[in-house]
Amino acid sequence: MIRKFLFLISATLLFSFAFHKYYVSITEVELNEQTETLEISIKFIGHDLELVMENAGMPNLFLGTSKENPEANAYILKYIQKHFEIRIDEKAVPFHFIGKEINNDDFIYCYLESEKVNSPNKIAFTNTLLTEKFSQQANILYLKVGDKKLNYTFNKGKRKTYYNIK
């Protein structure tokens, strides 16, 4: 009876942490012409982000739980800044962490905003989010500049792209 109980517990734990087949993040970047800023949202699979951050030496963040690390936002921003870069006219664009949403479906949405960007001619992206752990990671980026809507896919082999605005 005890063996059966332990087996059921073990099987439940194993399947609740089962590996998934797809490794994807989705980033949306919009040039807000009124505020002259870039509005950025990044959607991660939560347990993938936490695993990568732990492997990078950061503490367990317990995102979305009552035990969430009080410095979680700072750790997430540090990770994003290391693996996601925007350059406007060859200059790195600093951005600020606005907040995050954590849903019951294990998705984490991070919201960021850049400092003011004045009349950009060229925007370049480097995106290596989660690729240090997951060789099949695909990072999709949707860019909106005025009426133009573009999309790019980054992976372990393709880390950079750019768009000439003017």
C-alpha positions as CSV (number, residue, x, y, z in Angstrom):
1,M,0.0,0.0,0.0
2,I,2.8,2.4,0.9
3,R,4.6,1.6,-2.3
4,K,1.5,2.2,-4.3
5,F,1.1,5.6,-2.6
6,L,4.7,6.6,-3.1
7,F,4.5,5.6,-6.8
8,L,1.4,7.7,-7.3
9,I,3.0,10.7,-5.6
10,S,6.2,10.2,-7.7
11,A,4.3,9.9,-10.9
12,T,2.2,13.0,-10.1
13,L,5.3,15.0,-9.4
14,L,7.0,13.7,-12.5
15,F,4.1,14.6,-14.8
16,S,3.5,18.0,-13.3
17,F,7.1,19.0,-14.2
18,A,7.1,17.2,-17.5
19,F,9.2,18.8,-20.2
20,H,7.5,20.7,-22.9
21,K,8.3,20.4,-26.6
22,Y,8.5,24.1,-27.6
23,Y,10.7,26.8,-26.2
24,V,9.4,30.2,-27.3
25,S,9.4,33.7,-26.0
26,I,7.4,36.5,-27.6
27,T,8.6,40.1,-27.5
28,E,6.5,43.1,-28.7
29,V,8.2,46.4,-29.3
30,E,6.3,49.5,-30.2
31,L,7.6,52.9,-31.0
32,N,5.2,55.3,-29.2
33,E,5.4,58.4,-31.3
34,Q,3.6,60.6,-28.7
35,T,5.9,59.8,-25.8
36,E,9.0,59.1,-28.1
37,T,9.6,55.8,-26.1
38,L,9.8,52.2,-27.0
39,E,7.1,50.1,-25.1
40,I,8.3,46.6,-24.7
41,S,6.5,43.4,-23.5
42,I,8.2,40.0,-23.2
43,K,6.3,36.8,-22.7
44,F,8.2,33.9,-21.1
45,I,7.3,30.4,-20.1
46,G,7.7,30.9,-16.3
47,H,9.5,27.7,-15.3
48,D,12.0,28.1,-18.2
49,L,12.9,31.7,-17.1
50,E,13.3,30.6,-13.5
51,L,15.5,27.6,-14.5
52,V,17.7,29.7,-16.7
53,M,18.1,32.4,-14.0
54,E,18.9,29.8,-11.3
55,N,21.5,28.2,-13.7
56,A,23.0,31.7,-14.0
57,G,23.6,31.8,-10.2
58,M,20.6,33.8,-9.2
59,P,18.5,32.7,-6.2
60,N,15.2,30.9,-6.6
61,L,12.7,33.6,-7.2
62,F,9.5,31.7,-6.4
63,L,7.7,33.9,-9.0
64,G,4.0,34.4,-8.4
65,T,4.0,32.7,-5.0
66,S,3.7,34.1,-1.5
67,K,7.5,33.3,-1.2
68,E,8.4,35.5,-4.1
69,N,11.9,37.0,-3.7
70,P,11.5,40.7,-2.9
71,E,14.2,41.4,-5.4
72,A,12.6,39.4,-8.2
73,N,12.0,42.3,-10.5
74,A,15.6,43.5,-10.2
75,Y,16.9,40.0,-11.0
76,I,14.5,39.7,-14.0
77,L,15.6,43.1,-15.3
78,K,19.3,42.2,-14.9
79,Y,18.7,39.0,-16.9
80,I,16.8,40.8,-19.7
81,Q,19.4,43.5,-19.9
82,K,22.1,40.9,-20.4
83,H,20.3,39.0,-23.1
84,F,18.1,41.6,-24.9
85,E,19.5,44.7,-26.4
86,I,18.0,47.5,-28.5
87,R,20.2,50.0,-30.3
88,I,18.9,53.1,-31.9
89,D,21.3,54.6,-34.5
90,E,24.1,52.5,-33.1
91,K,23.5,53.6,-29.4
92,A,22.3,51.2,-26.8
93,V,18.9,52.1,-25.5
94,P,18.4,51.9,-21.7
95,F,15.0,50.6,-20.6
96,H,13.2,50.5,-17.2
97,F,11.2,47.6,-15.7
98,I,7.6,48.7,-15.4
99,G,6.2,45.5,-13.9
100,K,5.2,41.9,-14.6
101,E,2.1,39.7,-14.7
102,I,2.2,36.0,-13.8
103,N,-0.8,33.9,-14.9
104,N,-1.9,30.5,-13.8
105,D,-0.9,29.2,-17.2
106,D,2.8,29.5,-16.3
107,F,3.3,32.5,-18.5
108,I,5.2,35.6,-17.2
109,Y,4.7,38.9,-19.0
110,C,7.4,41.5,-18.4
111,Y,6.7,45.2,-19.3
112,L,9.5,47.6,-20.0
113,E,9.9,51.1,-21.4
114,S,12.9,52.8,-22.9
115,E,14.1,56.3,-22.2
116,K,13.2,58.9,-24.9
117,V,14.3,58.1,-28.4
118,N,14.4,61.1,-30.7
119,S,13.6,60.5,-34.4
120,P,15.4,57.2,-34.9
121,N,16.7,56.2,-38.3
122,K,17.7,52.6,-37.5
123,I,16.7,50.2,-34.8
124,A,18.8,47.1,-34.1
125,F,18.0,44.1,-31.8
126,T,20.1,41.4,-30.1
127,N,18.1,38.7,-28.5
128,T,19.6,35.7,-26.8
129,L,16.9,35.2,-24.2
130,L,16.9,31.6,-22.8
131,T,19.2,30.3,-25.6
132,E,22.0,29.6,-23.1
133,K,20.0,26.7,-21.7
134,F,17.6,25.6,-24.5
135,S,19.2,24.9,-27.9
136,Q,15.7,24.9,-29.6
137,Q,14.7,28.2,-28.1
138,A,13.0,30.6,-30.6
139,N,12.5,34.2,-29.6
140,I,9.9,35.9,-31.7
141,L,9.9,39.7,-31.9
142,Y,7.0,41.8,-33.2
143,L,8.0,45.4,-34.0
144,K,5.5,48.2,-34.6
145,V,6.8,51.5,-36.0
146,G,4.0,53.8,-37.2
147,D,1.9,51.8,-39.6
148,K,4.6,49.2,-40.2
149,K,4.3,45.8,-38.4
150,L,7.3,43.5,-38.7
151,N,8.3,40.3,-37.1
152,Y,11.7,38.6,-36.6
153,T,12.7,35.3,-35.2
154,F,15.9,34.8,-33.2
155,N,17.5,31.6,-32.1
156,K,20.9,30.2,-31.0
157,G,22.2,30.8,-34.5
158,K,20.5,34.1,-35.3
159,R,20.9,36.6,-32.5
160,K,20.8,40.0,-34.3
161,T,18.7,42.0,-36.7
162,Y,17.9,45.6,-37.6
163,Y,15.3,47.7,-39.3
164,N,15.9,51.0,-41.2
165,I,13.1,53.3,-40.1
166,K,13.9,56.1,-42.5
